[in-house]
Amino acid sequence: MTSLVVHGARKLDADGEVDDFWLAADGAHIAATGTGTGWRERAAEGGTVIDARGQWLTPGFIDLHCHGGGGHPYDDGVDEMRAALATHRAHGTTRSLISHVANPLAALRESLGIVAELTLSDPLVLGSHLEGPFLAPERRGAHDARFLREPQPEAVEELIGAARGTLRTATIAPELPNALEAIGVLTEAGVVVGVGHTAADQAQAQRAFEVGARLLTHAFNAMPGIHHRAPGPVMTAIENPEVTLELILDGLHVHPSVAGMLFREAPGRVALVTDAMAAAGASDGDYTLGGLNVTVRDGLAVLSGTDTIAGSTLTQDAALRNAVTRAGVDPVSAVTALTATPARVLGESHRLGRLHTGYLADAVLLDHDWRVRAVIADGAPLPA
């Protein structure tokens, strides 16, 4: 039984563009796709029909790295999580990881457990990203220095256990004592490890990737940049075809021209993330992030009284617009960075990130200015 039909779309996913595209969903999955008028037979079976009127139809966006939105932080309990998720879903993010900043181990265990429970009732939540506490103090950014620690095996195992199989990614500074062993423990548990918040040089980053790290957490931020005599972790990640590079494309964290360079040098391996805090989709003002005070002015979030960037106020539809209109990224590559690439990072390429038969029916309808007009998740329209 067809539950949803979208027709007359300009399909855009990692496989390219297709005009006059349609898809039909049967429950949570895409049951059929095509071009032309074949949708009419499906629509006759009933369900919701959406005329795309020639607008872009992309897969649902996947965010690997986010801390909140709509005035709500992810670290204030399940009700705040749900409210923040609703904001990002309205901007096209249909599947999310919940990111956790550095906190005491007991608080992190509790947060990981809350997310584990949430994944049972909300399939759009894919699990947790543990950003802290295994970070370099000198590159901690907006993480509370009091809660940073070395990645001792016991602490790592404790956090993995608290997540009950829902810890999907974790960030580690590979130069810390025990870090390489911790990367091995996390990888063996099925967690994708990101190198980040680090002072690592090229050799240290390379070693982390050799022992199993496969992600660079928000490239260029909270790490050494590319120097002509010291390539650092960014260049090391670019040169490794197995590594995906997160990118915050708000025009503030990374200059659009540098973002464009990253897309050219690591094709298919850039994952656009928000790293958003509570002010995303909300107004300027004063907020908190993991217990630290944050001030937001003109969309830039910084630790209060400093110039240290404290997450972003980005939504993924804005990242897409910035990629295409400011960084000069072609639309297929830009959409891939929001869909198929993060799906691959999480081992979800078989069900997410493309508008194919058998895939989950997650889609975003955007006008020609790349603004969201409709959002579909699990075959059902969401508020946009």
N, C-alpha and C positions, 0 to 999 in steps of 0.2 A: 504494500500500500504506500503510495507516494505521499509524503508528509510536507514536502516543500519543493517548489520549482523556482529557479532563477533563470530568466531568459533575456536575450538581447544584450548580453554583456560583452565587454572586451576583456577576455581572460588574460591574466598576467601572472605567471608563476615561473619557477626555475626552468621550465621547459620552453618558455617564450610566450609570445602573444598569439591569441586566436580571436578573430572577430566573430560576431554573431553567435557567441558561445552560450550554451545552456547547461545546467546541471539539475538533476533531480535527487532528492534525499529521501531515503527510507529510514525513518528514525534518525539515529545519530550518524549514519554513514551515507556517503555518496553512492547512489544506486546506479546512476547512468549519467553520461555527459555526451554532448554532441554540438553540432552547429545547425543553424537553420530552424525549421519548424517542428522538428521531432519532439520538442518539449510539449506540444499540444496534447499528444496522446497521454503523456504522463500527467499533465495538469487535469485531464478529464477524470483521473482517479480520485481527485479531491486534494485537500491540503492547501497550504498557503502558496500563492503565486506572486512573484516579484518581477516586475518589468524593469530591467536595468537601464534601459533607454541609452544604450551605447556607452555606459560608464565602465570604469575599470572594475574588474572582479578579481581579487587576489585571495590566496589562502589566508586564514586567520594568522595574525602575528603572534610570535612566541617570544616572551621576554625572559632571558636567562638571569637577569640581575635587576632587582627592584626592591625598594624599601618602604614604599607607601605612595599615597596619592589622594587627591580630593580633600586634603586637610587631615588625613588619617594615616598614622604610622603603622607599619606591620608589626612593630614590637610592643604593641599595647593590647594584645589579646585578640581573640577570634572575631569579635564584633568590629574592631577597627580594621582587621584584615579584610573582612568581607566588604566594608565600605570602600576601602582603598581599591580593592579588586574591581568593584563596580565602576569606578572612575576610569581605570585603564581599559576595561572591556568596552566602554563607550567610545574609546579611541582606537578600537580595533585589536587590542591584545586579547586573544581568546584563550591562550594557555600561558601560565605563569609559573615561575619559581618564586618562592618567598625568600628574600635575602635577609640574613641576620648579621648585625654588626657585633663587634667585640663586646662581650658581657661576661660576668662570672659564669663558671661552668654550670652551676645549678640553674641560672636563668636561661642559658642556652639549651640545656636539656629540656626545660619546660617549653621553650619556644618551638624546639624541634618536635616535641610531642604534640603540641597544638596543631602544627602543620600536618603531622601524620594523621591526626584525627580528621582534619579538614579535607584531606585528599579522599577520605572514604565517602564523604557527603557531597563533595564538589569535584568532579572529574576534570574541571578546567584548571585546577591547581595540580601541578606536576610534581611538587615536592619542594625541598629546601635547597638554598645555596648558603653555605656557611662561609661568610666573608671574613669574619674574625673568629678566633683571637690570635691565629698563628701568623702574625704580621711583624714586619721590621719596625721598631719604634720610630726610627727617623723617617719612615715613609708611611706613617700610620694614617695620614689624612684626617678624616673626621671620626676616627675610632678612638675611644677613650684609652689613654696610655695605661691607666690602672689595670685594665683587664687583658692586656696583651700577655702572651705567654709562649714558651717554647712548645713545640708539638711533641710532647712525650707520648709514647705509644699508648699508655693507659688512658690519657685524656682523649686521644683520638678514638680509641675503641669505645669509650664511654659515650661520646657524642654520636658515633655511628649507631650504637645500640639504642640511644634515645630516639633516633629518627625512625626506627623500625622499618628500614628499607626504603625510606622516602628522602634520604639525603642524596641529592643528584649531583651537586657540584660543591667544591670547596676550594678556597683560595689559600695559598701558602707562600711565604717568602722562603725560597729554597736555600738561602744562606744560613738560616737558623739551625742550631744544633738539632739533630734527629729529623730534620725536614725530609731528607731523602727516604729515610725509613718510613716516615709518615705517609709520604706519597705512595709508597708501595702498599701500605696497609689500606689506604683509602681506595686505591685502584683495584686491589683484590676484592674489596667490598662493593665494587661496581660504581664507585663515585668518580666523576670526572674532575681532575685536579687542575686548577688554574694557578699560574704563577702571577703573583701580584702583591701590591703594597710591599715592594722589595727594593733593596739596594744592590741586587745581584748584578754581577758583570756577565759578559758573554759566556764564559766557561761555566759559571754556576747555573745560569739559565739553561744552557745546553745539557748539562748533567741532569737537571730536573726533567727535561723533555725525554732524555734517554731512559730514565727510570719510570716514565709513565705519564707525566703531566701532558695534557693535550689542549690546554686553553691558556690564553693570556688575558688576565682580568683587566678590563678597561685600559686598552693599549695607550701608552704614553703618559697616563696619569698614575701618580704614586709609584713611579719607577724612573730610572735613568732614561733619558732620551737617546736618540741616535747621534753619537759623536763620531767624527771622522777617524779618531784614534781609539775609540771605545764604543763599539757597536751596541753593546747592551742587550737587554732582553727583547726589545721590540724587533731589532734586526735578526736576532736569533730565531724568534718565532716566525718572521717572514720567510726565512730560509728553510724552515722545516715544514714539509708538505702535510704533516699529520697534525699540525697545530692550528687551531682556530683563534682568531683575535677578536675579542670584544671591542666595540667602539661606541662611545657616547657622542652622538652627532647632534649636539645642540648648538654648535658654533662657538661655544664657550670653553668646553673641555679640550677640544682639538680643533685647530683651524680647518675650515672646509677644504683648503687646498691640500693640507696634509692628509685629511680624510680621503680625498680623491686619490692621492698617491697610494694609500694603503689598499684601496680597492684594486688599483692597477697591479700592485706588487704581490698581492695575495688573493688572486681571483677565486671566488667561491669559498673563501675562508674567513670572511669578515662577518661577525654576528653583531647586528645593531642592538644595543641594549639601552635601557633608560637610566639605570642606576638612580631612579627617581626616589625622592623623599616625599614627605607628606604634602609639600606645597605643589606638587605636580597636579595640574588641573584645578588649582585653587589660586588664591590671591597672594600677593606679597605680604610679608609680615614676619612674626617671630614664631619659631617652631622648635621642636626637639628632635634629636636623632640619637637613639641609644643613650639618652640621658644628657647629651651635650646640647647646648643652646645654639640654634641656627637662625640666622637672619637672612631673609630673602628680599632682595631689591631688584627690580627690573628683571625678574626671572632668574637671577643668580643667587644660589644658596651658598653661604659661607658660615663658618663657625663665628658666632657673635664676637665682635671686637677684633677679628682677624681678617686676612685675605685668603684663608684656607678654604678651598671649595669643599662643600659638604653635600655630596650627591648632586642631583639635577632636579629641574622642574619639567623634565621632558616627558612627552608621551610618544608612542611609537609612530603614530601617524605624522607627527611633526618631524621625527627622525627621517621618515621616508621623504617628506617634502624637502628637508634640508639636503638629503643625499642627492636628489634629482636636480633641485633648483639652485643649490649653493655649491655643492661639491662636484657637480658635473657627472654624477654616476648615472649610467644608463638604467632605465626603469627595471629591466629584468634583473640586473645585478643588485639593485637596491632592494627589490622585493625578496629576492633570494636571501639576502642578509637578514631579513625579518622572519623568514619562514623555513625554507628548506635547510639552510645552514644551521640554525639553532636546533632544528629537529634532528639533524645528523649528530650534533654534539651530544644530545641526550639519548641517542640510539633509538629515535622514534621515526626514522625515515620511512618506515613501512606503513605508517598511519597518519602522519602529520606533515604539513609543509607543501603539499601539492593539491591541485584540483583534479584528482583522479578517482575513477570508480574504485570503491573499496576503502578509500581514505575517510577519515572522520570529516563530517560536513561542517567545517569551520571556514568561513569566508568573510571578506570585507568588501563592501561596495564603496568606491570612492569616485568623486567627480573629477573633472579634468584639471582641477586645482589641487588634487590629492587631498581632499577633505572627505572625511568619513560620512557616508550617507546611510549605511545600514551595516549591521554586524550580525553574523550568524555563527552560532556555536552548537555543536552536537545536533545540527539540523533544525535549530529553532532560532528565530530572530531575538536579538538582545536589544535593550535600549541603547541608542547611539546619539 
